[in-house]
Amino acid sequence: RSRPFGPDLKGELSEQQISTNQQRLEDLWRLSASHGISWDELDRAYVEFAQQGSKRYAEWSEMPNVDALQGKQGAKRSKDALPEPKPQPLAHFFKKKAEERAVQHLKKFMPEKDPRLVAPSQTKRLAGKLFAQEKKKYFAPWKPGMLTRQLQQLVAASMLRRETAERSYNPKSNK
């Protein structure tokens, strides 16, 4: 953007700047319309992408809603039953799973000993790597560049639909 949309240094918009801005916006609109997709559709796709990412992060890091979980369970437990464990964030589950996998892997090298006691630093380091891998997989759809890829696919699909509709409804004569 070498040419600004805004006012000049004095804070005024000249007639020439207004007409230039109008022409640039018309060109931009024409280009967008030629792809068969509106800016509103792109905005909706962006907002949906951002909301899904926020929801996924909330599932990962926040405590689940206890009231909703109790409502799903229905019947009350007897007084003799053990207390239910408190719900944990999904990250907690993956951290425990990573620690178990690390212990299981290190058991191969020390079958008769507990790796958590014999080599705690190795166990923690391996568990941390496994946890990072799981987190990376869990958030893979929202890694850098994925929004661009998703919007490009949306525009490409819209262009294909438009071009197909043009070919099928407006066949050109082969004279």
C-alpha positions as CSV (number, residue, x, y, z in Angstrom):
1,R,0.0,0.0,0.0
2,S,2.1,2.8,-1.2
3,R,-0.9,5.2,-1.5
4,P,-2.6,5.9,1.8
5,F,-6.4,6.0,2.1
6,G,-6.4,8.6,4.8
7,P,-6.0,12.4,4.9
8,D,-2.8,14.2,4.1
9,L,-0.5,15.7,6.7
10,K,-2.8,18.6,7.3
11,G,-5.6,16.3,8.2
12,E,-7.7,17.1,5.2
13,L,-9.1,14.9,2.4
14,S,-8.7,16.5,-1.0
15,E,-11.2,15.8,-3.8
16,Q,-8.5,14.0,-5.7
17,Q,-7.8,11.7,-2.7
18,I,-11.5,11.0,-2.3
19,S,-11.8,10.0,-6.0
20,T,-8.6,8.0,-5.8
21,N,-9.9,6.1,-2.8
22,Q,-13.3,5.5,-4.5
23,Q,-11.6,4.1,-7.6
24,R,-9.3,1.8,-5.5
25,L,-12.3,0.5,-3.6
26,E,-14.3,-0.1,-6.8
27,D,-11.3,-2.0,-8.3
28,L,-11.0,-4.0,-5.1
29,W,-14.7,-4.8,-5.1
30,R,-14.6,-5.8,-8.8
31,L,-11.7,-8.1,-8.2
32,S,-13.4,-9.7,-5.2
33,A,-16.6,-10.1,-7.2
34,S,-14.7,-11.7,-10.1
35,H,-13.6,-14.5,-7.7
36,G,-17.3,-15.1,-6.9
37,I,-17.0,-14.5,-3.2
38,S,-18.0,-11.5,-1.1
39,W,-16.0,-9.8,1.6
40,D,-18.8,-10.8,4.0
41,E,-18.2,-14.5,3.3
42,L,-14.5,-14.0,3.9
43,D,-15.2,-12.2,7.1
44,R,-17.5,-14.9,8.3
45,A,-14.9,-17.6,7.5
46,Y,-12.3,-15.6,9.4
47,V,-14.5,-15.2,12.5
48,E,-15.5,-18.8,12.4
49,F,-11.8,-19.8,12.2
50,A,-11.0,-17.6,15.2
51,Q,-13.9,-18.8,17.3
52,Q,-13.1,-22.5,16.6
53,G,-9.5,-21.8,17.7
54,S,-10.6,-20.0,20.8
55,K,-13.0,-22.9,21.7
56,R,-10.3,-25.5,21.1
57,Y,-7.9,-23.6,23.4
58,A,-10.6,-23.3,26.1
59,E,-11.1,-27.1,25.9
60,W,-7.4,-27.6,26.3
61,S,-6.7,-25.2,29.2
62,E,-9.9,-24.6,31.1
63,M,-11.8,-26.7,33.6
64,P,-14.9,-28.3,32.2
65,N,-18.2,-27.0,33.4
66,V,-19.1,-29.2,36.4
67,D,-22.8,-28.3,36.4
68,A,-23.1,-29.5,32.8
69,L,-21.3,-32.7,33.6
70,Q,-23.5,-33.5,36.6
71,G,-26.6,-32.8,34.5
72,K,-25.6,-35.4,32.0
73,Q,-24.9,-38.0,34.6
74,G,-28.5,-38.0,35.9
75,A,-28.8,-40.3,38.8
76,K,-27.2,-39.5,42.2
77,R,-24.6,-41.6,43.6
78,S,-25.0,-43.6,46.8
79,K,-23.4,-42.4,50.1
80,D,-21.2,-45.5,50.2
81,A,-19.6,-44.8,46.8
82,L,-16.2,-43.2,46.5
83,P,-16.2,-39.5,45.7
84,E,-15.9,-38.7,42.0
85,P,-12.6,-37.3,40.9
86,K,-12.8,-33.6,40.0
87,P,-12.8,-32.8,36.3
88,Q,-9.5,-31.7,34.9
89,P,-8.5,-29.6,31.8
90,L,-7.7,-31.7,28.7
91,A,-4.1,-30.6,29.0
92,H,-3.9,-32.4,32.4
93,F,-5.1,-35.6,30.7
94,F,-2.5,-35.3,28.0
95,K,0.3,-34.5,30.5
96,K,-0.5,-37.7,32.5
97,K,-0.7,-39.7,29.3
98,A,2.7,-38.3,28.2
99,E,4.2,-39.2,31.6
100,E,2.9,-42.8,31.3
101,R,4.3,-43.2,27.8
102,A,7.7,-41.9,29.0
103,V,7.8,-44.3,31.9
104,Q,6.7,-47.1,29.6
105,H,9.5,-46.3,27.1
106,L,12.2,-46.0,29.8
107,K,11.1,-49.3,31.4
108,K,12.7,-51.0,28.4
109,F,16.1,-49.9,29.6
110,M,15.6,-50.5,33.3
111,P,13.0,-53.3,33.6
112,E,13.2,-53.9,37.3
113,K,13.2,-50.3,38.5
114,D,10.8,-47.4,38.4
115,P,12.2,-44.7,35.9
116,R,10.6,-42.0,37.9
117,L,12.8,-42.8,40.9
118,V,16.0,-43.9,39.1
119,A,16.1,-41.3,36.3
120,P,13.6,-38.5,37.2
121,S,15.1,-35.9,34.9
122,Q,15.1,-38.2,31.9
123,T,11.5,-39.2,32.6
124,K,10.4,-35.5,32.9
125,R,12.3,-34.5,29.8
126,L,10.9,-37.3,27.7
127,A,7.4,-36.6,29.1
128,G,7.8,-32.9,28.2
129,K,8.7,-33.8,24.6
130,L,5.8,-36.2,24.3
131,F,3.4,-33.6,25.8
132,A,4.7,-30.9,23.3
133,Q,4.1,-33.3,20.4
134,E,0.5,-34.0,21.5
135,K,-0.2,-30.3,22.0
136,K,1.2,-29.5,18.6
137,K,-1.0,-32.2,17.0
138,Y,-4.0,-30.9,18.9
139,F,-3.6,-27.3,17.7
140,A,-2.3,-28.2,14.2
141,P,-5.4,-26.8,12.4
142,W,-4.6,-23.4,13.9
143,K,-0.9,-23.2,13.3
144,P,0.5,-20.2,11.4
145,G,-0.5,-20.2,7.7
146,M,-3.6,-22.3,8.2
147,L,-6.0,-19.4,8.0
148,T,-4.5,-18.3,4.7
149,R,-4.7,-21.8,3.4
150,Q,-8.4,-22.1,4.5
151,L,-9.3,-18.8,2.9
152,Q,-7.5,-19.6,-0.3
153,Q,-9.4,-22.9,-0.5
154,L,-12.7,-21.0,0.1
155,V,-11.9,-18.6,-2.7
156,A,-10.8,-21.3,-5.1
157,A,-14.0,-23.4,-4.4
158,S,-16.1,-20.3,-4.9
159,M,-14.3,-19.5,-8.2
160,L,-14.9,-23.0,-9.4
161,R,-18.6,-22.9,-8.6
162,R,-18.9,-19.6,-10.4
163,E,-17.0,-20.7,-13.5
164,T,-18.9,-24.0,-13.6
165,A,-22.2,-22.2,-13.4
166,E,-21.2,-19.7,-16.1
167,R,-20.2,-22.6,-18.4
168,S,-23.3,-24.6,-17.8
169,Y,-25.8,-21.7,-18.0
170,N,-24.1,-19.6,-20.7
171,P,-22.6,-22.0,-23.2
172,K,-20.5,-20.2,-25.8
173,S,-21.3,-20.9,-29.5
174,N,-18.4,-22.5,-31.3
175,K,-18.7,-20.6,-34.6
